[in-house]
Amino acid sequence: MAASKPIEAAMAAAAAPGSGNGVGGGGGTAGPGSGAGTLPRWHVALAIGAPLLLGAGAMYLWSRRRRRREAGGRGDASGLKRNSERKTPEGRASPALGSGHPDGSGDSLEMWVSLYSPGCPGTYSVGQAGLELRNPPASASQSAGITGVHHHRPAQLIVSKSESSLDRAQAAKNKGNKYFKAGKYEQAIQCYTEAISLCPTEKNVDLSTFYQNRAAAFEQLQKWKEVAQDCTKAVDLNPKYVKALFRRAKAHEKLDNKKECLEDVTAVCILEGFQNEQSMLLADKVLKLLGKENAKEKYKNREPLMPSPQFIKSYFSSFTDDIISQPMLKGEKSDEDKDKEGEALEVKENSGYLKAKQYMEEENYDKIISECSKEIDAQGKYMAEALLLRATFYLLIGSANAAKPDLDKVISLKEANVKLRANALIKRGTMCMQQQQPMLSTQDFNMAAEIDPMNSDVYHHRGQLKILLDLVEEAVADFDACIRLRPKFALAQAQKCFALYRQAYTANNSSQVQAAMKGFEEVIKKFPKCAEGYALYAQALTDQQQFGKADEMYDKCIDLEPDNATTYVHKGLLQLQWKQDLDKGLELISKAIEIDNKCDFAYETMGTIEVQRGNLEKAIDMFNKAINLAKSEMEMAHLYSLCDAAHAQTEVAKKYGLKPPTL
């Protein structure tokens, strides 16, 4: 069975059923309503719609999707602040939301923010003193939450020496703003420097503004080191100064200080309530870069690890025309020695490949690669089969680099059985998809269809590829071709239903959604032993908020395959979404780990939930366990992104006392 991860994890899970992240093929079916590669992958639980507050950016994606649904095409469908580029200097700085500023405002009113504020009539202009309000109503600046708006003081106002110094500093700053607007950044820097020197040291907020404005001018000159230095001074004076934190994050990005950039942008995201798209995109970009960087080094030196027997059996069950996964034929093995009860069967021929096949039947998987190597080294009768079987197990243990030469050789063996060559093309194509090479993947699948057009596996696995590429109509056509060749192949029937459901769900076509749901009912009635049918139906039911029935479907999966850990993870996530039952959800995910301590999906999900609960150290531990189990560099990069996000939140909490909302 293949209760696989939803689409946000499917790119790394391109195929293996029942695991959530697989290797050469299987039931890693996509979730509805999202195209492959279009969404950040540091928000696991969002894929099934769980209303959980994830750290470092999941709130953004959830809010974006919700607002798009609610907006219904009104204006900006994302519902986010689209702050163009935070380039301009400002009148005054203010702390972020809830940080103690008297008017409770967020960042100060800046030129990149819309100047309309309900309840505050009047027009605004940029003048010598910065942002000025013409013809303001009484208390307009307070009612609009505007900081840094200047009103003319009465002539008789008595000014202290300190205020006089501050006025001179403000005048220098305003002159700098004028130069900045004119693109005269060197002169602007001189004015801001003068403002800094004139400003009374106890005026922290004003002084932080002057440093931040000077940083903005340095930014225009691409003096990134100076930008970072001035922003640091601004943040030291005003620790929740969003604009300075974000500008420093951009400077760190330019200086290739990814870790520091991530910490700053994480702080910004938390202060802005995960509502600013520009901040979220930078966080996502840096997390991906860090993830790839860390994964590249780790994957190169990782110890190969054989997955659980359940994973391996689920993987092979996704193939129907795979010679190497078929039971041994009569004559390939002798009768069991009845005097030696329980002893393994003896292979008649002295063949490494046949011994490897015997070990497969015994689930003694650790010996398969070495026995295949013996057959290959001896250039034996079954060399092509041994190459393909060895490549398959290299893929299963996450050694794609070792698998590729074997697959290439099988594909090039013109005299080899065409089904062996087609199977090698399927597995190489799936491997390419995991490595984000969709064009190469498509070429391999098309070649497999060309050389073996009656091979149902080609269409089944190419259908899954098309789902990942968001080509749902083509995916359905491939599943139909597979079903024509193998009418009793339940897995393809279930995945076709899910593809049709996803197409209808994405198009918001209620009649087609209902037709797809009816299709699921027919599949599980026709194939009551197909756990995949129940699992995919459960995901669709969850989307439709039919939680009770979804729970029943997961129970049927567990009855059919009690050793499939992934089903317990999905059922656990359902409890969080349906009943907000955190204890039950964690209990089920812990059960998954107990059943299969190599289930990286369970550790990943547990880590994500611990982030939501604010248990960052435990979350990091869970992510590290998942990293050690990852079967592809791409999946490892995703997991490092989650881990790095948790690390960044830990540092932000220490430095600024900032934490995102928790369960």
MARLO-855502 format. One record per atom (N, C-alpha, C): x, y, z. Coordinates in pm, whole numbers, plus 50000, padded with zeros to 5 digits. Layout:
BEGIN
XYZ...
***
This chain:
BEGIN
500844988250000500005000050000500865012250000500285023349978501085035049961500405047250015500215048050141499685060350200500795070450201500955077250091502145085250071501975099450119503095106950126503045120950162502275128550057501645139550096500995148149999502015154849908501505163249815502315168349706503505176549753503385184049865504495192349906505735184249936505545171449969506705162949992506935153449876506075153849777506105143349674507305144449582507855156349564508975157449473510155149049521510315148249652511385139749702510915125649719509625123749706509055110649730508605104549600509235108149492508655105949360507985092849345508315082749421507595070949388507275061149495508075058549591507835046649670506565047349747505695037749734504455037849809504705034549953503845039850036503865035950176504965041950256505745051050200506875056250274506855071050283506365077550184506425091750181507675097050119508685089450095509775095050015510445084049939510335081049831510825068449780511895069549679512105058749611513115057849510512435054349381512815046049308512445044349169511005043449133510015043949206508665043149155507725039249264506465041149246505515036849346504395046549362503815046549480502575053849499502705067049565503795074349544503915087449606503015097249538501755096549565500755104049490500645118249541500425127249450500355141249485499065144649554499115155449631497925160449698497235170549610495995173549638495225182449554495575196949574495295204449472495335218849487496685225149487497725218449445499045224549443499895218349338500585226849265501465221649162502825218649216503505209149154504815205149202505785216549189506585218249292507645227949288507195242349302505905245049325505455258949333505415264249474505545255949573505375260449710506615257249792506915265649891508025262349979507775249050048508865241850080508685228450135509035228050281508955239450350509255239250492507985240950571506915233750532505615235250598504815222550580505315211550634504805198250602503315196750627502865200050745501485196750781500465204450700500865215250635499915223250559499295215450445500015205250396499545198250277498185191850298497855187850420496545181950442495595191950507496015204650511495105214950559495045216150709495985210250781495935210850927496105225150973495215230151060495305244151105496355245551213497625243651174498715244051270499585256151242500145262051345500985273651328502435269151320502955267851198504315263151183505275274751196506495271651232507495282051249508105286151117508735297651118509585302951012508915304150877507575303850869506995306850741505785298950700505455288550770504285280850730503035289150740502995298050840501815306650855501575314650728502665318850662502535326650540501775318850433502225306450409501595298550304500135295950337499875292450462498495289750503497635302250483498165313850526497415326350513497195329850367498225327250285498095330550144497015322450078497015309250107495975300750050494585304850098494465307550228493165311250284492665324150222493565333950212493145346850158492755345750011493465337149938493105335449798491705329949785491375320549872490025314949868488995325549903489315333550008488365343450056488245355149960489385358649896489385370349810488485368449689488485356249636487635353249521487915362349403489185365949387489545374149272489545388949302489305392949428489285407249460490695412449469491065421649385492335428549397493495419049410494285420949519495465412749541495035399749607495085388949533494555376249583495335371049701496575375149715497365369549824496985375349958496445387449960496065393550087497255397950169498465397850111499655401450188500065415650154500865421350245501465434250214502495431950106502355438649993503345437149889504265449449895505125449849991506015461150009507065460749900507085470849818507875470149697509315466749725510055475549790511415471649819511965478249942511405483150037511975488750160513275496250134513295505150038514545511850005514685525550070513565532450089513645546450124514015548550269514635560250298514855563650439513535567550502513545570950629512275573650696512395585250793511225589550842511205600450938511625596051075511025585451126511315580351260511195565351258511855559051352511695544651367510695542051477510045530751470509215526451581509365511551598509175506651720509245492151738508145485351659508255472151650507265464451576505995463051656505025456151598503735454251663503885449051804503175455451894503145450452030504425452252105505335460752056506635461652121506725473252218505635479752246505645489852351505555504052303505435506452171505285520152125503925525452168503885538252211502645543452269501425541852181501605543252047500405542451964500125528351916500945518751958500695504751923500875501951775501555511151703501695509051559502765498851531502835494751405503915485751363505085494151321505705490651208506825498351159506335512551129507255522251132506845535951107506305537450965505475547850948504875549850816505975553550719506165545450616507255547550522506685549050383507525553650292507025557550161506575545550078507015533350119506575521550044505305515450099504725521550203503475516750260502345525550208501215519850183500065527650140499735538250244499495550650201499315561650296497855563450336496975554950287495585555950328495385549150462494665556050552494325549950680492915553950716492015544150732490615547450763490515556150887489645565950882489425574550998490405585951007491295587150908492275598050911492255605450778491275614550758491205621850631492385631350618492635635650496493755644750473494645639250366495545647550316496465643150212497875644350264498765635950207500145635450254501075639650143502195645250182503225648350083504575647150149505595645150064506965644550116507565658350101507905664250213508475677550210509815677950278510285690250312511595691750373511685684150503510585683050577510625676550708510285661750699510295656150583509955641950572508505640750530507735632250595506315630450563505505640950637504795649450564503995659750627502525657450595501675661050688500225659750669499655673550643499095675350525498475688250493497035688150541496625699050604495255700450655494845688550741495645685150842495285673350920494115676151012493265665951036492215667451138492855666451274492075669251376492595668451512493035654251540494235652951600494795640051641494885630151527495055635451404495095626451288496265616951296497445622151336498615613351335498475602251436497805605251549497625594651648496615584451599495495589051541494455579551501494925570651388495835575651304496305567351193497475558551233497995560351353499145552351395500415556651323500505569651287501645574351209502725579451303503955574751282505075580151356505945587951261506585598151311507465605951226506755616451144505455619151170504745629951101505015642851177505425653151109505855665551175504775676151168504465682151280503545693551286504365705951323503945717551277504655729851311504445733151457505525735151530505415738351672505015752951689504235756251790503915770451817505205778151843505205790851802506415798951813506855800451957505855800652051506215803252189506725790852262506815779152190507255766852256508665768452309508855764952439510185765752499510895752552474512055752852412512785740652380513985739252470514175727152523515335724352606516555722952517517735722952581518985721352507518995707952435518495697352505518465684052446517575683752324516375689952335515445690252223516015698352107516745708852139517365716952035518385708751957519165700652026520135691851959519405681751872518315676451924517545666751847516945673251723516465685851738515925692951622516985694651514518195698251557519275699951459519595686651392519555675851471519795662551414518705658851314517445661951351516335658951260516465667051131516905679551144517075687851024518145682050933519235677350993520305671050913519785658350845519005650650921518425638450863517495641750747516645652050765515705655750660516435660750535517535667350556518355671650442518925659450372519335649450454519835636950397518765629750316517525630250366516425623950292516245630450155516425643750152516275650950026517345646649927518585645549977519665640749891519405626349845518885618249935518615604149903517615603349788516545611249798515525611249693516095615549559517085624049564517705629049441518785619649390519035608749462520045599149420521455603249453521605613249541522935617949582523295611349715523715598849705523835590549824525035594249911526135598649850527305602749930526945614650018526245624649958525825636350037524825632350145523935622850110522965618150210523695611850328524725604050299525495597550407526135607950498526665618750439527265629350520526225635550614525025637850561523965643750643523535634350755523385621550725522995611950828524085610550934525335611350889526455610750985526395622851079526065634551023525925646651105524765644951204523675639151157522525636851245522905627751361523695617451331524135608051435524985615251539525865623951491526765630951584526015641251669524915646851616524165657051690523135651151786522685639251757521575633451833521985630251977521195634352075521475630652214521495615352229522435610352302522635595752312521455588652376520655595852457519525589252522518315587652428518375593952312517275593052215517475580752126517265569052185517575556552115516805554651985515515557651988514695555051869515105564051755515325576951784515745586251679517125582451625518025579251717519385575751676519385563151589518535553551625518455541351544517955544451403517045554451393516545558451261517675564051175518515572251236519605578451159520585567751109520895558051193521785547151150521135539051037519845536551052519145528750951519085536250819518865549550825518825557450703520195557550634521255558450716522585558150656522845544550591522335533850655522475520550597521755519750462520595526550453519855526550326520665533150216521385543850250522235550550151523415541650113524025535250212525115525850182524615514450092523375510350114522815499650032522755503649886522385516149860522315520749721523695520949656524735522249738526115521949686526695507849690525865498249733526255484149741527465482049833527515490149939528555488350042527965479850153527945466650129527185457650214527735456450355529045457150369529635456350503529175468050588529195480150528528755492050601527245491450631526475485750538525045484050562524825475450686525515464250692525355455150805525775461850936526875469450932527375475951053526385486351106525855494651016524905504951060523585498851107523145488451039521895481851083522085475351220523275470051245523555464251376523455474851485523985486851458523885497651556522415501751577521655501851466520235505351477519485494951561519775482251538519095471551612519535471251758520805474351784521265475051923520485485652000520165496751933519415507551996517915504652002517415497151906515985494551892515835479951847515855470351940515985456051905514895450351816513735456751811512645451351729512365460451608513425466351560513335475551447513305467251318512115464951266511915455751154512705460051031512665472851000513315477450877514825475350882515415478050997516865476051011517215461151007516395452851071516635438451068516555433050927515565437650851515415432550715516545437450626516925450050643518025455250560519325447850594519535444850721520735437250758520665423150701519475417250698519325403850639519745404050492519315414350419519695415250278521205417250262521785425050353523235426950348523965413750375523495406450475524105393350503523975384050383522835384950313522675376550193523745380050090523975392950068524985397249971526385393350015526625393250147527935389550200528095374450215527065366950173527035352250181527105347250325526535355150416526405350750555524995344850573524805332650523523455327150516522835325150654523615320250748523085317550882522595330550947523415341050939523035353950998521835359950925521815358350792520675363150713519395356350759519465343150777518275335650817517785340050954518685342351048518265346651181517545360051174518105369351096517475382651087516105381951020516025374650910514745374250838513715366150917514155356650997513225349451084512625358951187513475367451246512985377451341511975386751274512275390851152511365399651078510015392851055510075380251012508825372950986507955372051111508575369351224507825368251348507235381851387508045392451376507565405751412506435410351320506485406151194505445410251099504265400551097504295390551185503195380951190503075372551065504195370450996504215362250874503255367650769503195380750756502255386850663502935394350549504265394950547504955402550444505595393050344505145393750222505595384250120507085385450093507605397650091509015399550060509895392650164509545393950290510315387350396510225372250384509015367350355508815353050345509605347050230509645354150118510385349050003511885348550031512395358550102513825358250136514105346650232513235344650330513425333450423513435320250348512495318650258512415306250180513675304350095514125315050032515315314349947516545310150027516735316250143517925313250224517845299150280516645295050324516485281450376516805271150269516375273350147516675264050039518165263550010518805275150008520255275449983521025268250093520655271150217521315264350329521065249350325519815245650295519465231450289520275224250184520385229950065521155223749958522635222749994523135233350053524555233850092524865222950195524035222050297524265212050402524055197850351523015196150267522705182850217523795177650125524355186450044525405182149951526565175950025526975182250133528115177050211527725164450286526545164550347526105153050427525855140850339525195142950225524835131750139526075124850083527085132950055528325127550000528985117850097528835120450226529525112250328528575103450409527325102350366526355094850445526625079850438526215073050542526295058450545525025052750482525135044250380523935038250321523145030550426521835031450418520985025150518519825018050449519705005150476518614997450416517295001450483516275004550403514975008050463514304995850523513144998050583512424987150649511884977250546511664964650587511064954850495509724959650438508914966450518507624971450469507814981250354508774989950368509074999750263509474992450134510354982750147510864975550029509744967849960508904961050039507804953449980506804962849912506524974249973505604983849912506174989249781507464991449781508124996449660507964986549545508294974049568508214964149461506764961349420505824963649510504414961049476503884970949375504614981749351504164991649253504534987649110505214976249093505584971348961504844958148933504364956748810503724944148770504494937248658505344944548587506124938848477507624938848508507964937748633509354938348677509864924048699510724919348609511224905648615511954902848746512744912348791513594909548908512814908449037511574913449039510794912449162509834900649161509824892949051508944881249044509524869749126508654860949177509154849249253510054840649166510954833249231511854824349159511064813449088511534810048969510844799848889511274785948932510424776248899510794762348926512064759048850512924751248913514184747648851515304756948891514934769048939515984778148985516394774849128515554767449199515884763649336515494749149358516134742849455515824728849484514764728049592514244715849615513274714149722513934716649856513124720749951513634723250085514124710150147515244710950216515774699250288514934697350413514044687450407513084685650516513744681550646515004676350638515704672550761516274684650833516284695850764516834707950825515744718450827514844716850921513664725350927514064739950945513454748950865513714763250876514934767850799515744758650748516944762950676516554768350540517284778150492516954784450364517084774550250516354777350143516424768750026517794769849960518244758949902519514758849831519264761849683520054770849629519964773849486520764763549409520174757849304520854747349227522104752649159521954763949088523084769249014523974777449107525254777949074526184786249149526114800449092525004807149122524734820249063524514830549173525294841249168525124851949266523754858249255523244859849132521934866049112520834857349173520884844249150519844835549203519894835149356521094835949411521194836749557520584849849607520824860449533520254873449570518724872749568518174866049465516714864449458516194856349576516944846349614516554838249730516534846849855517554855249870517604864049987516424873949986516004877949866514834886749858513604879849915513394867449877512224860049926512284858150077513504857350130513674855550275513684868950349513584880050273513674893650329515014896050397516034889450344517394891250393518094901150299517634913550304517984923250201519434927950205520064927450318521424932750330522444925150246522134912750206523104904650131522914905549979521904912749936521554912449794522604919349706523064931049746524014938449663525304930449643525804924249749527064916749737526904904549646525764897849653525554886149567525404890349421524734901549398524624906549261526004910149206526834915749290528194919449247528974907149203528784895949271529474883549232529044879249093527764880049065527264876448932527834885648825527894898548856528384908348759529874906348735530634904448841532094902548828532414890048747531574879748762531794867148689531214867748548530544879048515529864880348385528994868148359528214864748460527404852748455526194853848364525444843348364524264841948278523224852848305523144857148430522114866848470522714880748497523724884448419524414897048448523474909148435522634909448331521724920748313520754921748430520194910148472519274910048586519984914548714521234909948730521994913648850522294928648853522614934248737522864948648730521614956548771520454952248720519224959148751518834957548898518994945448951518644943249092519574951049184520874951149150521814958749232521494973749226521204978649106520854992849092519624996249175518644987049174517404989449249517694990749398518544982049450518854982949593519794994649624520614998649530521355011149550520385022849566519345023049483518325033549494517615032749629517305020649671516585019049797517395023849916518715022249911519545026850024519995041350004519515047649896519815061749876521135064549809521685054949734522955056949664522695058449515522125069649477521775071949336523005071949247524105077449296525325078049215525845064049181525675054649274526085040849247525105033849155523825037549164522795030949083522885034748936523225047148908523135052048770523995044048671525275040948700526055033248603525445019648572524895013048673524245000148650523025001648561522215011848588521025014148506521415017548362522435026048348522905029748213523335017348134524035008348202524544996548133523394987448089522404985448175521254977048138520534983148018520324996248020519625003047910520385001347779521695001147786522505000047664522654985847612522244975947691522384961947649521244958347553521494959747425520444957447325519954942947325520844933747366520464919647366519684915647490519604924547588518904921347712517394921247690516684914147778515224913747774514684928147775513764931147686513254944747672512594949547801512024940447878511364944448003512414948848107513584942848101514664947448190515074961648153515224964148024515644977447980514574987848011513304984247989512224993648019512164996648169512354986248251512334988248396513474997248441514644995448377515785004048410515495018548371514825020548258514465034148216513475040448313512505032648360511535037748458512265042448584513185034248632513875037448757514845049048739515495049748624516375061148599515555073948583514405072748516513535084348500513025089648633512655080548722512185084848854513325091248933514525085548920515695091248987515955105548937515825107548806516005121048751514985130748807513745126048825512715134748881513065138649023513585129149100513995132349237515125142549239515925142449134517045151849124516645164649052515335166749036514775178748975515265180648832515235169848757515575170148615514385164648535513285171948532512055166748471512175163648322512995171148249513125168448106513805154948082514875152248156515555139348142514625128048185513865130648291512925120748340511895117348232511335127648172510335125648067510915117847949512155121047911512805113947801512925099047830513315095647952513465081547987512125074247982511085080448036509775073948034509255072247891509475082347808509025081347670509795070447594511085069247622511865058647559511385044947604511045043747732510535031047784509235027247713508365037147692507095034447622507335030647476508385036147418508695033147278509225018947261510125014747353510715001447335509834990247389508914993447480508044983047538506644988747559505924991047450504614997747459503544989747533503774976847556502794968647627503144967147776504084975147823504524974347963503664983848047502824978448131501904986748210502644995648310503804991048358504554998948456504975012448400505285012748270505705025348208504625035948227503385032348198502285042048203501905045248347501985035448433501675037748574502635047948636503925045748615504905054748678505025068048603504795067848473504785080648401503575088848443502475082348474501305089448525501625096948653502395090548740502795097348864503705109348835504605107648738505455118848697504595130448647503585127448567502725138148514501975145348625501595138048729500945144648842501905154448907503145150148926504125159148987504385171448901504255169848769504445181148678503145188948657502095185048731500795191848724500155190448586500435179348519499815176248390498785165248414497695169148478496755159248530496045151748418495655158548311494975151648202495865140948141497135144248122498075134448068498285122948167498275126148295498415115648397497255105948389496035111248376494845102648368494935093748244495395099348131495535091348008496525079848029497615082548101498585072048129498015061348221497285065548324496675055648414495655047048337494925053348244493985045748162494715035248078495855039248021496645029747940497125018148026497555021248148497995010748240496845001248273495665006948298494504998848337494044989948221494154995148098493794986847983494694974547975495954976448005496894965248000496774956148123496444962048238496334954448363495034958348434493914953248388492614957448446492484954648595493244945148646493124941548787494204948248874494914957848816495954964748893495294975848975495004972849100494214981849185494914995149209496234994949222496985007049253496765017749147496825013749020496625023448912495195028848913494235020248945492835024648952492665035349060493275032949175493155042549285493825055749251494995054949188495715067249156495035075149044494375068148954493595075348853492475083248920491805077049016490735084049090491285096449158492465094949217493025106449288493415117649192493925113849074494275123948974493015131548930491925124248906490675130748867490145139648979490285134849102489835142849216490645155749226491935154449211492785166249223492455176449114492235171548993491885180448883490595188048915489595180948965488315187248998488445196749115489225192749215489405200949335490095214149299491135213249216491885225149176491015234649095490165228749010489275236948926488035241549002487885237349126486735240849208485425236749140485465224849079484295219649008483605209449097482535213649162481905205249263481305192449204480745193149084480155181049026481225170748993482375175448943483465166148913484085160749041484125169049146484615164149275483755152649323482435154349313481525143749356481675131149271481905133049142482115121549054483395114049093484435121749127485695115449168485515107949300484755113849393484515107149521483735094149500482805094449405482055082249372482995071849313483965076549233484955067549176485755060349282486115067549389486825061249500485995049949561484695052649578483815042549637483805029949550483785031849420483775020449329485085012649336486195019949348487505013249355487625004749481487245010449596487405002649719486404991049725485284992549654484324981449647484874970349558485494974349447486024964549351487314958249402488114966249476489414961349526489474963449678488734955749754488674958049899489974955149972490924948649905492214945549969493294955749932492944965949856493924975949814493974987349916494974986950001495104997150105495295011050046495955011749931496195024749867494875031749834493885024149791492595030049759491985036949879492025030549995491485036650117492305048950158493635047950143494505059050184494265071550101494185069849968493955081349882492545086949900491605078149920490225082749947490195090750077490945086350177491005093550305491555107650287492565109150200493115122550176492075131550110491335125950014490285133849949489165137350047488785127850132487755130550233488205141350331489475141250364490015151650454489875165350390490195166250260490015178950189488565183650195487645174250187486215177650190485685179150333486575178250429486255179650572485275168950620485335157450555484565145950601485495137550690485805143350805486885137850887486555124050944485325122050986484965109151044485135097750945484695100050822484835089750721486285087750682487055098650677488495097550648489175088850753488805090950878489375083050987489055068150969487835065250925487455051350900488305045350789488595053050685489415048050574490825044850622491385053650706492735050850758492725038250846491625036050919491525023850999491525011450911490865012250795490865000950703492274998550649493005009250622494415007850579495215000250684495025004250808495784998050917495404983350933494124980350916493694966350922494384958050814494504963750694495114956450583496634955850594497234966450641498704967150651499084973150786499034965350890499324970551025500764975051044501654971050954503064974850967503434987050884502464993650824502765005350742502725017850830503905022750863504015033950958503395046750903503485048850773503005061450715501525063750741500735053050740499305054550765499045060150904499825055851001499655060951138499985075951143500975080151064501315094451061500155102451004499595097950893498455104950834497255105250929497005094150994495895093651088496145103051206497395103951249497745113151357497525127651318497935131351195497705144951148496215147951137495445137851099493995139651091493405143151227493905136951334493385140051468493635154751505494785159951461495085174051489494125183251414493855179851290492985188451210491525187051251491115174951278489705171951303489285175851445490035170951542489625172751682490585181651761491625186751694492675194151763493205185951883493235172951864493655163751970495155161251957495925169852021497375168952010497905155952069497375152052184497865139852249497645127552161496445126452102496155114952017497035115151892497205127051835498045128151717499465123751743500035128551854501405124751890501495109851923500465104551983500455090252016500535081751889499785085651787499785078151662501105079451588501685091251590502965093151522504065085751596503995085551730504955077651808504795062851777503555058451755503305044551718503955041351584503905050951492504545049051362506035046651378506665054351465508105052751488508395039451555507505035251643507665022351710507585010851609506665012051513506495001751410507695001751314508145013451275509235014751178510145026151221511235022651288512135033151336512995039051225512715035051100513385040950985512425049450901511285052750958510285060750885510615075550901511325081050804511735095050812510535104450813509445100650746508245108950744507705110950885507765100550967507275101651105508135111251186509465110151174510355119251247510175133651198510035135251067509845148651012508565155051066507485147251065506205152551112506245155551261506855146651337506995148951481507805161651506508865163551430509665175751445508875188151415508075187651310507245199151273506265202751384505655192451442504705194951551505415200751673506615195851701507365201151816507735215851793508015219651668508225233851638506985241751674505835236551635504565243451662504305244651812504795234951887504595235152033505645243752103506635248452028507685256552088508825248252146508815235052125509875226252175510965225052068511735235652053512655236451940513785226451948514315224052068515415214452081514965200452042513775196652086513265183452050512985182751900512475193651845512215194051700513505192051622514565198651663515855197351594516335182951601516155176551715516545162451729515755153551632514465155951619513635148151527514075150351382514335162951347514755165851209516095159251179517005159151275518305152851252518155137751231517225131551303516985117251281516435114751141515545123551098514995122150962516085124250857516975133750881518085136550788518945124050769519225117150877520065105150868519375093750792518045094550778517295084150709516925088050566517185100350527516765105150395517405096950284516635094250182517095085350075517535092749950517405105849950517885113649836518435126849888519325132649809519925145449847518855156349853517875155349764516815165349761515955164749888515615152549929514845151050052515655155850172516955152950169517825157350277517875172750283517925179150168517945193850164516675199550226515535193450194514265197750254514305196550406514815185450456514865183150600515835192850668516945195650602517875205650657517205219350664516355222650566515645235450571514775236250696514075225350727513255225050848514125226650972515235219450974516125219851090516755233751106517185239650994517775253051000516755263451046515505261851003514455271151048514285270351199514315258051253514185256351398515385262351471516575260051417517795266051476517685281251479517235287051367517125301651359516145306851462515025299951481514065304251582514655303551722515495293451745516155292351875517045304451901517815308351801518705319751816517925332851831516855334351755516025346451763515385347551901514955336251955514355336252089515385340752194516625336052179517675339952273518015354752262518145359652140518605373452119517535383852145516305380952098515265391252101514035387452183514025375152236512855370752310511625369052223511855366352094510745365151999510435350551971509165347151975508715333751939507435334951859507285326151756506005326151683504925320151770503655321651730502565315351806502765300251814502355294251924502505279851943501165273651972501125260351960499895253051992499615254052141
***
